[in-house]
């Protein structure tokens, strides 16, 4: 499976830095990934829905570390490229962070 397109929509919020839409093999798209600035760097949050208990649960996510790394690298590369187009050259992008664990069925909460 290949990521054939990443579209970035920048935001200027404290933690939410952008939304991303990712196309796979020119045939399947996942919308609503979020680029979040965490304590130790940027990370990609998967699309999620709010559960009745107030927590968020991913609705789509990679199921192995290899795919997670591939997806996060492509999305963050596209984010930094879009940021450079809008603001000029970056000194150095923030590092990736492993702030969020992603496994099938894991609930996540990004409301900090």
ChimeraX attribute file (.defattr): number of C-alpha atoms within 10 A of each C-alpha:
attribute: neighborCount
match mode: 1-to-1
recipient: residues
	/A:1	6
	/A:2	10
	/A:3	17
	/A:4	14
	/A:5	16
	/A:6	20
	/A:7	16
	/A:8	24
	/A:9	15
	/A:10	17
	/A:11	13
	/A:12	8
	/A:13	10
	/A:14	9
	/A:15	17
	/A:16	17
	/A:17	18
	/A:18	23
	/A:19	21
	/A:20	24
	/A:21	17
	/A:22	20
	/A:23	17
	/A:24	14
	/A:25	11
	/A:26	11
	/A:27	8
	/A:28	10
	/A:29	15
	/A:30	16
	/A:31	15
	/A:32	18
	/A:33	20
	/A:34	24
	/A:35	25
	/A:36	19
	/A:37	20
	/A:38	21
	/A:39	9
	/A:40	12
	/A:41	14
	/A:42	22
	/A:43	22
	/A:44	25
	/A:45	23
	/A:46	21
	/A:47	19
	/A:48	20
	/A:49	14
	/A:50	13
	/A:51	10
	/A:52	7
	/A:53	6
	/A:54	9
	/A:55	14
	/A:56	18
	/A:57	18
	/A:58	19
	/A:59	13
	/A:60	15
	/A:61	20
	/A:62	15
	/A:63	11
	/A:64	11
	/A:65	11
	/A:66	9
	/A:67	13
	/A:68	15
	/A:69	13
	/A:70	13
	/A:71	19
	/A:72	17
	/A:73	15
	/A:74	16
	/A:75	26
	/A:76	23
	/A:77	14
	/A:78	17
	/A:79	23
	/A:80	17
	/A:81	16
	/A:82	17
	/A:83	19
	/A:84	12
	/A:85	11
	/A:86	10
	/A:87	9
	/A:88	10
	/A:89	11
	/A:90	12
	/A:91	6
	/A:92	7
	/A:93	13
	/A:94	15
	/A:95	13
	/A:96	17
	/A:97	14
	/A:98	13
	/A:99	13
	/A:100	13
	/A:101	10
	/A:102	19
	/A:103	13
	/A:104	14
	/A:105	11
	/A:106	11
	/A:107	17
	/A:108	18
	/A:109	14
	/A:110	13
	/A:111	7
	/A:112	5
